[in-house]
Amino acid sequence: MSQYPYLFHHNKLYPILQIRLKSANRSLLTEALIDSGANMSVFSADIADYLEVELEAGKKIYLQGIGGRILGYAHTIKIDIEKKEFKLKVVFSRELFTSFNILGRDNFFNFFRIIFDEENKMFALE
């Protein structure tokens, strides 16, 4: 089991994980919020652009959330967490206006047992 402290983001603590996203030609070390309330993993279109992922080549999808509906494009990319690599379904969107990239339940939560310890501001991946 790997344990992680919550990280500060805009002066608040959140369960944020450092991950590496990989495409055929590039990789990017970034952070994402582990969000048990999100169905899908959602990343900004800037990340798709950097990874040279052709955004509109993905499956067009609309995501509904508290902030309203956004348009995105579903892709499967490689993700690396602590030298463990697997394929992850993600949605890239130009309409994602949160300050977080999001790791949601669909697919990401299948790879780990995730434990949130709010009292101690820690989380664990098993």
N, CA, C and O of each residue as an XYZ file, in Angstrom:
504
protein
N       0.853     -1.179      0.000
C       0.000      0.000      0.000
C       0.893      1.234      0.000
O       1.882      1.306      0.729
N       0.528      2.189     -0.822
C       1.239      3.469     -0.870
C       0.350      4.541     -0.262
O      -0.820      4.670     -0.621
N       0.916      5.307      0.661
C       0.172      6.384      1.302
C       0.699      7.726      0.826
O       1.890      7.891      0.562
N      -0.221      8.682      0.721
C       0.117     10.017      0.234
C      -0.551     11.073      1.103
O      -1.695     10.899      1.523
N       0.148     12.153      1.371
C      -0.509     13.263      2.066
C      -1.359     14.061      1.084
O      -1.045     14.139     -0.103
N      -2.424     14.645      1.583
C      -3.178     15.588      0.758
C      -2.237     16.748      0.431
O      -1.340     17.068      1.211
N      -2.448     17.367     -0.715
C      -1.620     18.488     -1.138
C      -2.422     19.782     -1.132
O      -3.637     19.784     -1.329
N      -1.718     20.872     -0.903
C      -2.363     22.180     -0.920
C      -2.656     22.618     -2.347
O      -1.827     22.469     -3.245
N      -3.835     23.152     -2.532
C      -4.246     23.752     -3.795
C      -5.168     24.915     -3.440
O      -6.238     24.708     -2.868
N      -4.762     26.118     -3.772
C      -5.510     27.328     -3.401
C      -5.819     27.351     -1.900
O      -6.947     27.612     -1.483
N      -4.785     27.069     -1.106
C      -4.847     27.139      0.357
C      -5.775     26.130      1.008
O      -6.172     26.322      2.158
N      -6.134     25.060      0.308
C      -6.921     23.972      0.886
C      -6.227     22.657      0.560
O      -5.501     22.557     -0.430
N      -6.454     21.654      1.395
C      -5.856     20.343      1.191
C      -6.799     19.427      0.421
O      -7.997     19.376      0.698
N      -6.234     18.690     -0.565
C      -7.026     17.804     -1.417
C      -6.252     16.507     -1.670
O      -5.024     16.490     -1.586
N      -6.974     15.416     -1.982
C      -6.296     14.168     -2.373
C      -5.827     14.257     -3.828
O      -6.521     13.832     -4.752
N      -4.654     14.809     -3.999
C      -4.073     15.037     -5.322
C      -2.912     14.072     -5.518
O      -2.061     13.917     -4.643
N      -2.892     13.429     -6.678
C      -1.878     12.433     -6.986
C      -1.032     12.892     -8.167
O      -1.548     13.411     -9.157
N       0.274     12.691     -8.043
C       1.170     12.986     -9.164
C       1.181     11.763    -10.081
O       1.397     10.639     -9.628
N       0.947     11.996    -11.376
C       0.871     10.924    -12.361
C       1.652     11.319    -13.604
O       1.921     12.497    -13.839
N       2.008     10.319    -14.390
C       2.635     10.575    -15.686
C       1.691     10.048    -16.761
O       1.307      8.879    -16.748
N       1.323     10.927    -17.691
C       0.500     10.553    -18.834
C       1.418     10.360    -20.028
O       2.376     11.110    -20.212
N       1.119      9.341    -20.848
C       2.002      9.013    -21.967
C       1.200      8.862    -23.252
O       0.116      8.279    -23.267
N       1.754      9.396    -24.312
C       1.218      9.169    -25.654
C       2.298      8.447    -26.451
O       3.318      8.040    -25.895
N       2.078      8.292    -27.725
C       3.063      7.602    -28.557
C       4.410      8.320    -28.568
O       5.456      7.671    -28.606
N       4.395      9.670    -28.534
C       5.623     10.437    -28.691
C       6.060     11.243    -27.476
O       7.212     11.670    -27.399
N       5.162     11.456    -26.535
C       5.486     12.361    -25.431
C       4.954     11.826    -24.111
O       4.105     10.936    -24.076
N       5.472     12.388    -23.028
C       4.931     12.092    -21.708
C       4.906     13.382    -20.897
O       5.651     14.324    -21.169
N       4.037     13.403    -19.901
C       3.866     14.603    -19.091
C       3.619     14.217    -17.651
O       2.723     13.425    -17.359
N       4.408     14.773    -16.752
C       4.193     14.612    -15.327
C       3.231     15.698    -14.894
O       3.493     16.881    -15.113
N       2.117     15.315    -14.280
C       1.105     16.275    -13.873
C       0.434     15.790    -12.591
O       0.799     14.745    -12.051
N      -0.526     16.535    -12.117
C      -1.271     16.164    -10.918
C      -2.746     16.089    -11.249
O      -3.233     16.760    -12.159
N      -3.457     15.253    -10.485
C      -4.894     15.129    -10.671
C      -5.554     14.838     -9.328
O      -4.996     14.151     -8.472
N      -6.736     15.372     -9.174
C      -7.548     15.150     -7.985
C      -8.216     13.789     -8.087
O      -8.842     13.486     -9.103
N      -8.095     12.968     -7.060
C      -8.838     11.714     -7.010
C     -10.234     12.061     -6.522
O     -10.419     12.466     -5.374
N     -11.216     11.900     -7.403
C     -12.575     12.393     -7.154
C     -13.579     11.249     -7.217
O     -13.971     10.817     -8.300
N     -13.993     10.761     -6.050
C     -14.951      9.654     -6.002
C     -16.342     10.082     -6.447
O     -17.204      9.228     -6.656
N     -16.577     11.357     -6.594
C     -17.862     11.852     -7.075
C     -17.915     12.034     -8.585
O     -18.967     12.356     -9.137
N     -16.795     11.830     -9.248
C     -16.736     11.990    -10.706
C     -16.836     10.623    -11.371
O     -16.153      9.679    -10.973
N     -17.677     10.523    -12.371
C     -17.788      9.263    -13.112
C     -16.573      9.021    -13.990
O     -16.066      7.901    -14.055
N     -16.105     10.051    -14.659
C     -15.039      9.920    -15.650
C     -13.785     10.674    -15.204
O     -13.850     11.596    -14.391
N     -12.649     10.258    -15.755
C     -11.414     11.021    -15.589
C     -11.410     12.101    -16.660
O     -11.629     11.818    -17.838
N     -11.162     13.338    -16.249
C     -11.252     14.471    -17.172
C      -9.998     15.329    -17.034
O      -9.585     15.701    -15.936
N      -9.403     15.629    -18.201
C      -8.196     16.437    -18.248
C      -8.395     17.583    -19.232
O      -9.203     17.493    -20.156
N      -7.659     18.640    -19.023
C      -7.778     19.804    -19.904
C      -7.252     19.472    -21.302
O      -6.401     18.600    -21.476
N      -7.774     20.182    -22.272
C      -7.345     20.002    -23.663
C      -5.879     20.388    -23.842
O      -5.219     19.885    -24.751
N      -5.366     21.264    -22.999
C      -3.949     21.640    -23.080
C      -3.048     20.412    -22.929
O      -1.997     20.319    -23.564
N      -3.470     19.482    -22.088
C      -2.686     18.259    -21.894
C      -2.728     17.408    -23.154
O      -1.705     16.869    -23.576
N      -3.911     17.283    -23.759
C      -4.021     16.544    -25.025
C      -3.125     17.189    -26.082
O      -2.432     16.492    -26.824
N      -3.141     18.508    -26.146
C      -2.306     19.217    -27.117
C      -0.830     18.911    -26.883
O      -0.095     18.617    -27.827
N      -0.397     18.981    -25.626
C       1.002     18.710    -25.303
C       1.386     17.281    -25.682
O       2.463     17.044    -26.228
N       0.496     16.330    -25.388
C       0.768     14.923    -25.681
C       0.609     14.578    -27.160
O       0.846     13.442    -27.572
N       0.206     15.568    -27.949
C      -0.041     15.392    -29.382
C      -1.151     14.377    -29.640
O      -1.092     13.599    -30.592
N      -2.161     14.400    -28.777
C      -3.361     13.589    -28.950
C      -4.337     14.429    -29.761
O      -4.658     15.552    -29.374
N      -4.808     13.899    -30.874
C      -5.756     14.630    -31.708
C      -7.113     14.630    -31.013
O      -7.848     13.643    -31.041
N      -7.421     15.756    -30.392
C      -8.586     15.861    -29.512
C      -9.874     15.373    -30.162
O     -10.541     14.485    -29.630
N     -10.222     15.939    -31.290
C     -11.499     15.643    -31.930
C     -11.569     14.249    -32.544
O     -12.632     13.839    -33.009
N     -10.452     13.509    -32.555
C     -10.465     12.130    -33.054
C     -11.095     11.179    -32.041
O     -11.458     10.052    -32.379
N     -11.223     11.638    -30.802
C     -11.839     10.808    -29.773
C     -13.351     10.804    -29.899
O     -13.930     11.561    -30.679
N     -13.979      9.938    -29.119
C     -15.436      9.847    -29.112
C     -16.021     11.075    -28.419
O     -15.678     11.376    -27.275
N     -16.898     11.774    -29.114
C     -17.533     12.977    -28.578
C     -18.454     12.575    -27.420
O     -19.248     11.642    -27.537
N     -18.331     13.291    -26.310
C     -19.112     12.974    -25.119
C     -19.449     14.253    -24.382
O     -18.643     15.183    -24.333
N     -20.637     14.298    -23.811
C     -21.033     15.418    -22.958
C     -21.053     14.938    -21.521
O     -21.639     13.902    -21.203
N     -20.403     15.706    -20.654
C     -20.353     15.381    -19.231
C     -21.208     16.375    -18.463
O     -21.157     17.580    -18.707
N     -21.983     15.858    -17.544
C     -22.853     16.698    -16.718
C     -22.314     16.698    -15.302
O     -21.981     15.645    -14.758
N     -22.229     17.862    -14.710
C     -21.761     17.969    -13.337
C     -22.400     19.151    -12.650
O     -23.313     19.779    -13.187
N     -21.923     19.449    -11.474
C     -22.457     20.555    -10.692
C     -22.335     21.864    -11.457
O     -23.214     22.723    -11.382
N     -21.238     22.011    -12.196
C     -20.993     23.250    -12.929
C     -21.713     23.331    -14.270
O     -21.560     24.320    -14.987
N     -22.489     22.321    -14.623
C     -23.183     22.320    -15.903
C     -22.657     21.233    -16.818
O     -22.040     20.269    -16.365
N     -22.904     21.396    -18.107
C     -22.533     20.390    -19.102
C     -21.335     20.875    -19.912
O     -21.277     22.032    -20.327
N     -20.376     19.965    -20.131
C     -19.217     20.303    -20.948
C     -19.034     19.259    -22.037
O     -19.402     18.096    -21.871
N     -18.463     19.689    -23.150
C     -18.139     18.814    -24.268
C     -16.711     18.313    -24.113
O     -15.800     19.082    -23.804
N     -16.529     17.024    -24.331
C     -15.198     16.456    -24.289
C     -15.067     15.346    -25.303
O     -16.023     15.003    -25.999
N     -13.886     14.795    -25.379
C     -13.580     13.726    -26.318
C     -12.861     12.614    -25.571
O     -11.821     12.835    -24.951
N     -13.430     11.417    -25.638
C     -12.889     10.274    -24.901
C     -11.738      9.629    -25.670
O     -11.806      9.424    -26.882
N     -10.694      9.321    -24.932
C      -9.502      8.655    -25.471
C      -9.018      7.635    -24.453
O      -9.415      7.672    -23.288
N      -8.174      6.740    -24.889
C      -7.472      5.839    -23.978
C      -5.997      6.176    -24.084
O      -5.419      6.172    -25.170
N      -5.397      6.467    -22.934
C      -3.971      6.801    -22.910
C      -3.284      5.967    -21.842
O      -3.939      5.337    -21.012
N      -1.960      5.970    -21.872
C      -1.196      5.272    -20.842
C      -0.965      6.214    -19.676
O      -0.756      7.415    -19.845
N      -1.009      5.632    -18.489
C      -0.769      6.397    -17.270
C       0.230      5.614    -16.429
O       0.214      4.384    -16.408
N       1.090      6.337    -15.744
C       2.115      5.718    -14.913
C       1.992      6.298    -13.510
O       2.063      7.511    -13.311
N       1.805      5.407    -12.545
C       1.768      5.786    -11.137
C       2.739      4.872    -10.418
O       2.556      3.655    -10.393
N       3.771      5.457     -9.832
C       4.800      4.696     -9.122
C       5.326      3.536     -9.953
O       5.423      2.410     -9.465
N       5.661      3.804    -11.186
C       6.239      2.824    -12.107
C       5.273      1.700    -12.464
O       5.692      0.679    -13.010
N       4.002      1.870    -12.166
C       2.972      0.925    -12.588
C       2.234      1.585    -13.752
O       1.626      2.643    -13.594
N       2.296      0.946    -14.919
C       1.695      1.539    -16.105
C       0.436      0.778    -16.503
O       0.405     -0.452    -16.456
N      -0.590      1.505    -16.890
C      -1.823      0.899    -17.374
C      -2.533      1.865    -18.293
O      -2.170      3.039    -18.377
N      -3.549      1.368    -18.985
C      -4.323      2.212    -19.893
C      -5.519      2.775    -19.147
O      -6.183      2.078    -18.380
N      -5.775      4.049    -19.391
C      -6.846      4.753    -18.688
C      -7.749      5.448    -19.691
O      -7.275      6.111    -20.614
N      -9.058      5.291    -19.504
C     -10.025      6.029    -20.308
C     -10.122      7.435    -19.724
O     -10.384      7.606    -18.533
N      -9.912      8.430    -20.566
C      -9.995      9.823    -20.128
C     -10.809     10.631    -21.131
O     -10.948     10.259    -22.296
N     -11.333     11.728    -20.652
C     -12.003     12.701    -21.509
C     -11.171     13.973    -21.468
O     -10.875     14.492    -20.391
N     -10.794     14.473    -22.636
C     -10.118     15.761    -22.733
C     -11.158     16.788    -23.149
O     -11.978     16.532    -24.031
N     -11.120     17.956    -22.506
C     -12.121     18.971    -22.818
C     -11.511     20.364    -22.825
O     -10.685     20.707    -21.979
N     -11.941     21.163    -23.812
C     -11.579     22.584    -23.847
C     -12.488     23.388    -22.927
O     -12.255     24.575    -22.697
N     -13.523     22.739    -22.400
C     -14.495     23.422    -21.542
C     -14.320     23.085    -20.063
O     -15.168     23.437    -19.244
N     -13.232     22.408    -19.718
C     -12.954     22.099    -18.320
C     -12.345     23.341    -17.680
O     -11.199     23.698    -17.954
N     -13.118     23.985    -16.833
C     -12.660     25.244    -16.248
C     -12.351     25.116    -14.759
O     -12.196     26.124    -14.069
N     -12.260     23.883    -14.261
C     -11.820     23.705    -12.882
C     -10.303     23.837    -12.849
O      -9.636     23.758    -13.881
N      -9.784     24.035    -11.678
C      -8.332     24.153    -11.555
C      -7.679     22.786    -11.372
O      -6.469     22.704    -11.157
N      -8.462     21.719    -11.454
C      -7.962     20.360    -11.289
C      -8.134     19.543    -12.564
O      -9.098     19.739    -13.303
N      -7.222     18.649    -12.817
C      -7.490     17.490    -13.658
C      -8.131     16.484    -12.709
O      -7.878     16.528    -11.505
N      -8.943     15.595    -13.220
C      -9.754     14.732    -12.352
C      -9.544     13.271    -12.701
O      -9.609     12.882    -13.867
N      -9.291     12.464    -11.675
C      -9.279     11.012    -11.809
C     -10.598     10.509    -11.242
O     -10.805     10.528    -10.028
N     -11.490     10.059    -12.118
C     -12.819      9.622    -11.711
C     -12.932      8.115    -11.584
O     -11.988      7.371    -11.850
N     -14.135      7.681    -11.163
C     -14.362      6.275    -10.845
C     -14.243      5.342    -12.041
O     -13.661      4.264    -11.919
N     -14.781      5.730    -13.198
C     -14.790      4.833    -14.349
C     -13.366      4.536    -14.786
O     -12.677      5.410    -15.310
N     -12.941      3.348    -14.578
C     -11.656      2.831    -14.997
C     -10.557      3.053    -13.956
O      -9.950      2.068    -13.534
N     -10.266      4.258    -13.522
C      -9.162      4.482    -12.580
C      -9.383      3.742    -11.270
O      -8.450      3.140    -10.739
N     -10.602      3.776    -10.739
C     -10.877      3.139     -9.457
C     -10.827      1.611     -9.559
O     -10.776      0.934     -8.532
N     -10.842      1.056    -10.773
C     -10.736     -0.392    -10.950
C      -9.329     -0.909    -10.672
O      -9.155     -2.089    -10.368
N      -8.339     -0.053    -10.770
C      -6.954     -0.478    -10.598
C      -6.485     -0.474     -9.149
O      -5.467     -1.085     -8.827
N      -7.208      0.201     -8.284
C      -6.759      0.367     -6.905
C      -7.912      0.243     -5.921
O      -9.073      0.475     -6.259
N      -7.570     -0.122     -4.720
C      -8.463      0.086     -3.587
C      -8.002      1.422     -3.018
O      -6.837      1.574     -2.651
N      -8.908      2.385     -2.945
C      -8.546      3.746     -2.542
C      -9.148      4.036     -1.173
O     -10.343      3.848     -0.946
N      -8.303      4.493     -0.279
C      -8.737      4.791      1.084
C      -8.491      6.275      1.351
O      -7.363      6.758      1.248
N      -9.558      6.985      1.694
C      -9.452      8.400      2.056
C      -9.469      8.513      3.573
O     -10.369      7.979      4.222
N      -8.501      9.190      4.139
C      -8.427      9.440      5.578
C      -8.521     10.951      5.781
O      -7.509     11.643      5.894
N      -9.751     11.441      5.824
C      -9.984     12.879      5.931
C      -9.403     13.465      7.219
O      -8.841     14.560      7.209
N      -9.539     12.743      8.309
C      -9.060     13.253      9.600
C      -7.564     13.569      9.559
O      -7.123     14.590     10.087
N      -6.797     12.693      8.934
C      -5.351     12.871      8.879
C      -4.861     13.460      7.561
O      -3.658     13.604      7.346
N      -5.811     13.804      6.671
C      -5.488     14.422      5.372
C      -4.467     13.568      4.608
O      -3.430     14.046      4.147
N      -4.821     12.263      4.499
C      -3.998     11.293      3.785
C      -4.926     10.436      2.912
O      -6.129     10.346      3.160
N      -4.335      9.810      1.887
C      -5.049      8.797      1.138
C      -4.077      7.683      0.803
O      -2.862      7.879      0.808
N      -4.624      6.512      0.511
C      -3.792      5.352      0.210
C      -4.307      4.658     -1.030
O      -5.509      4.640     -1.296
N      -3.392      4.091     -1.782
C      -3.705      3.262     -2.951
C      -3.156      1.872     -2.666
O      -1.981      1.705     -2.340
N      -4.024      0.883     -2.796
C      -3.586     -0.516     -2.622
C      -3.715     -1.236     -3.933
O      -3.402     -2.423     -4.018
